[in-house]
């Protein structure tokens, strides 16, 4: 699926609709919002697309938006408009009128009508909330960007003419019953920022190590991500507790919900359980760190570990670590092996799979804590191998540059060279059964 701009000679007009939770630019974090920000930033340089985006209001984001005059960002307050809306919504749906459960999307629909885009891209969230927009612009102009594991349903299939998958793993879960284009666009990072760094940046990283309480002799393992059970951070803390080498330390970056300072029962329990390790200086919790400051933390670490217990759709933090030359240990989970292929990263098997609040043990698997310990120990005692993995990771990360990400969207919109073979897949009318 690709398009021809509605007016000859004009730039293709893409309307991006993220969930109404976090702002764009990504001043408060968020993978979806960060990817949209990368697209906006690169478009500011290349100016090959006419980009429009809606966003949750945020003072800092609105100030930064002034830096991107070639993108129109509409800040729509997410008001509490319950009351009569629920019953009215039910009546309208019974009359076969597609209205969203969240009235925020009604305001988005008015903007879509005014802007008349060539393509509307649902950037995650509840994809069914755009039903009225699909009827308004037509299914052929609708794309769903699958940032998570998403099963195709008859309702979704009727709304979207194609999808964007962030990994082959995610694409494999989308099994429509009619021919539909699946565009493969992997996630990206700014590899000019996330890089090994020159002498000054390396000195800054060393100073950061000292500031965090780590010595030159310490072997620092970094975790970066949301602090929740499915990310497996508690398994990494468990591995640290079992590690007999006192020089192995753990640096934990993140919070339960991006920059939100609120706590969670899981995070509180994790910190309480690691209180003795904190007192010993073996674990440091930093909380949320803004994306622009993260490179120094990756450079300050000796390895990065992402022990996901769920089926990780794809790994932006793994790309960031690779790009900075930080060797990666990760769970063999979801789309992670695809992203880490060729980087020399050490992959470990899970011994359980987490689905929300449910846990499915894998009794035949080797204990994951033991595997994590072995991987960390291997990297610790083999500095030359660690250096080779770091170098290979930097090379692998170049495939996930902001420029490559932007080029994919340009080709999707009919600008530039045709999409290379293998990056767009036309699914059969009768998709095979999912194993």
N, C-alpha and C positions, 0 to 999 in steps of 0.2 A: 504494500500500500504506500503510495507516494502521491504528492499533489502537484497541481499546477496552480500558481497564484491566480486569484479571482480576477485580477486586472493585469493585463500584460505589462511587463516591465516593473511592476511593483514587487517589493519584498514579500515573501510569504508571511502571513499574519498568524502567529501561534498564540492561543489563549491558554494559559496554564492555570489550573485550579487545584491548589493543594488543600489539605484539610484546614479548618479554621482555628487551629490550636496554637501554632507558632508563627512568628513573623518571617517575612522575606524583605530584605536580606536576612540571613540566618544569624541574627545577633544573639539569639537564645539557644542556638544549637538545633539539632534535628537533621537526620540524614536527608530527608526529602527536601527540606528547605535549603540545606547546604548545596545539594545538587542543582537546584534551581538557581541559587546564587552564582554557582560556577558558570552556568549557561548565560546568565545575565552579564557577568563580568567579561566573558569571552566575546559576547556579542557587542559589548562596548568597544572592543578592539576591531573586530572584523565587520560588524554592522551588515550582516547578510540576511538577518531575520528581523521581522517586526514583532517584538515580544510584548505580551500583555500578561499581567499576573494579578491575582487577588491575594490578599494577605490579612491576617489578624493585625489590628493596630498595635504599634509599638513606637514610642518616641525615638529610641535610638535607631531602629530600622528605618523610620521615616526620614531621619537626618541623613543616613547613609544612602537612601534611595536617590537623593539629589546628585550623587556621584554617577548615576547611571541614566543620563537623559534619553538614551535610546530604548529604554524600557518604560512602559506605563504600568505602575503598580497602584492598584486601588486598595485602600485600607478600609475594610468594612467591619464595623463593630459587630461582635458576636453577642447580640443581646439575648436576654432571657425572655423569649416571646411565647412562653407556654400558655396556659389559660385555655382559650377557645381554639387555639391552633390545632391541637391534637384531634378533637372531634371533627373539626372542619376538614382536616387532612383525610380522616377516615371516610367521610362522606364523598369527598372528591375522588378518592381512589376507587370507591365502589362504583362511581360514574365513569370509570376508566380514564380519569384525568390524572396524569403523572405529576404529583406534587411531592416535594421533599418533606421528610419528617422534621428537618432542621430548616426553618425559614430563612436562615443565612443564605442558602442556595437560591432563594427567590431573588435576592438582590444581585447575586452573581448572574442569574439568567437575564436580568435587565441589562447588565453591562455587555453580555455576550450579544444580545440583540442589537445594542448600539454599535458595537465594534465590528460586527460581521466578519469574524475570523475565518481563515481558510481551514484551520484545524483547531479543535478543542482537545486538550490533553488533561485527563483526570489524573492528577499526581497523587495517587493513593487515596487513603481514606475510604469512606463508604461509597463505593462506585455506583450503587443504585440511586444515590441522591441526585445524580445528574440525569435522571430519566426525562424530566421535562425539558432539559437543555438538548438532549438527543433528539427529541421530537421536534424541537425548534429549529435545529440546524441540519438534522439528517444524520443517520447512522454512519454514513461514509465519511463524515467529517469528525467523527469521535474516535479517540484513542484512549485506552486505559493503560497507564504506566504502572506495571505490576512491581511494586517495591517489596511485596511480601508474597508468601505462598497464597495463591488464589485459585480456587476451583471454578471452572467455567460453569455457569448455570444458564438455562434458557433465557432468563430475564437479562442477564449481563450480555449474552450473545446477541440479543435483540437491540441492545443499546449501542454497542461499539463495533465499528468496522474493522478494528485491529487492536493489537496490544503491543506494548513495549515490555520486554522481559529483561531483568537485570542479570540473569544467569540462565544457563541451560537447565539448571535444576528447577527454577521458577517456570520456565517455558514448558517443561515436561509435565507440570501439574495443570496446565491450561489445556483442556481437551474438548474443543468445540465440536459440534456435530455438522457444521457447515464450513466451507473453505474460508479461511481467515488468515490474514498476514500476521506473523509474529516477528517483530523487529527485535533483534538482540542488541541492546545498548548497555554495556557494563558501566558500573559506577565509576566515578573519577575523583581525583584530588588535584590540587594545584601543586604539580611537581617542581615548580620554581620555588615554592615555599617549603614544601616537604621534600628535603634533599639532605645529603650528608653534611652540607655546610662547609664553609671555608674556615680558616684559622680562627677568625673572630667568633663565629658561631660555635665552634668546638670549645673555645675558651668559655663562652657563655654557658654551654652545657655542663662543663666541669664545675663552674661556679654554682650552677643550679643544684648539682649533686651535693655539694657541700652545704648549701642552704637547706636542703631537705634532710641533712644529717647522714649522708652516705660518704664513705671514704673511697679513695682510689682503689683499695683492695676489695671492696664489696662487689658482689655480683648482683646487679639490680635487675629484677624481672618486672616489667611493666604490664599492667592491665589497664585498658582504656575502654569505657563503654558504660551503658546503663547498668546500674547496680540492681540486678534482679535475678531470680533463680535460674531463668533460662540461659543467662550469659555464663553461668558456671563459676562465678567468682568465688563462691564458697568452697568449691573443689580445689581451687588454687590456694586459698588460705589453708585448707586442710593439708595440702601437699607441703606448704611451707612449714607447718607445725611438725610434720614428720621428717623434715629435712634436718640432718644432723650437722650440716655445714653452717656455722653461724655467720659466715660471710655472705650467704645467699639472703637477699632482702627483697621485699615486695613493695612496689609502688602502685597504688590503686587510684586511678583517675576516673571520676564520674560521680553521678548522683542518680537517684531513682527515676527522675524525669528531666533530663538535660539540665538547664540552668535553674530549675526549680529548687529552692532551698529547703522545701519541705522534706521531712524524713519519711521512712516507710518502715513497717514492722520488720521486713527482711533486712534492710540496711542497719537498723538499730541492733538487731540480733547479731548481725555479722560483726559489727564493731565491738559489741560487748564480748562476743566470743573470742575476739582477737586482742582484747585489752592488754593481756600479758605480753603478746608479741609487740604491741605498740610501745609498751614500757621498756622492752628490751631493744627498741630501735630497729626491729626487723620488719616492720610494716608501717607504711605511711599512707594515710588517706588524704587526698588533696581536695576532694569535692570536684565540682564542675570547673573545667579549665576552658576558656574560650579557644576556638579553633586556631586563631592566629598565633596563640602562644604554645600550642602543642608541639611543634617541631623540636623545640629545645628539650622537652621531656623525653621524646623518642631518642634524641641524640645522647641524653644523659643516661639512658638505660643500656644494659648489656644484652637484653633480649626482651621480646614482647610475647605475651601469652594470651590466647583467646580460646578458652576452654568451653565453647558453647555447648550446652546440653540440648538445645532445641535444634531444629533444622534451619541453620543460619542461611537466609536467602543469598547474601553476599556480604563481603566484609570491607567497609570503607576504612575502618581503623587498621585492618591488616595491610591495606594499600599504603596508608600513611606510614606505618612502621617500616615496610619494605623500602619506600621511597627515601626514608631517612637513613637507610643502611642498618636498620635494627633487625637482627635475625628473629624469625617468627616461629613460635610453637602454637599449633592450633588444633582444634578438634576436627576430625574428618566428618564434616557436618554440612549438609545442604550444598550451597554453591561455593563454599570456602575452598575446596580442592581446585576448582576451576580458576579462581583468582590467584591462588598460590602456586599454580603449576609452573615449573621451571625456575622457581625462586630458591629451591633448596630448603624450604620450610619443613620443619618436622611436624608430621601429622600424627595425632594419637586418636585411638578409638574411644568412643563413649561407652560407659557401662550402664547408662540409663538415658532415656529421652524424656524431656520435659515438654508437655503440651499445656500451656497456661498453668493452672493449678494442679494438673494431673501429672503423674510420673509413671513411666513405663520402664521397669528394670530390664536390663539385657543380661540375663544370668550367665550366658556363655562368654561374655566379654571379660577381658582382663580389667582389673580395677583401674579406673581412670587416674586416681590419685597416684598410683604406682607408676603409670605411664608418664604422667607429668613430671614426676620426680626424676625419672630416667632421662627424659628429654632435656630438662634443665641441667642435670649433672653432666650430660654429654656435651652440651654447649660450654659449660663452665670449664671443663678440663681439656677442651680442644680449641684454643684460641685461633689457630690457623683455619680450621673448618668454619668457625664462627665468622671469620673475616671473609671467607669465600661465600658463605651464605648471604652475608650482608651485601657484598658486591652484586651477587646474582639477583638479590631482591631489588636493588636500585634499578637494574636493567629491566626486570620484569615490570616494575611499577610504571615505566614509561608508556606501556600499553594503555594505562588508565589515566592519561593526562587530561587536563581540562580541554585542551585543543582537540584531542581525539573525540571527546564527548560531544563537543560542539559540532564537529564535522559529521558525526552520526545524525544529529538533529537536522543539519542542513540538507544532507542527502535524503532524509526522511521527508523533508519539505520540498524536495525537487530542486535543490540548489547544489550545484557542483557535480562531481562525478557520480555515476550510478552506484547503488549499494553493492559492495563486493559480494560474490557468492559466499554463502554460509552465514551472512549477517542478517538475512531475512528468510524466513521459512514460511512457505504456504502450507498450512495444515490440511490434511485430507478431509473429505466430507464425512467420512466415518473414522473418527480417531480411534486408535487402538485402546484397549482396556488398560487402565492404570494398574501396574503391578504393585 
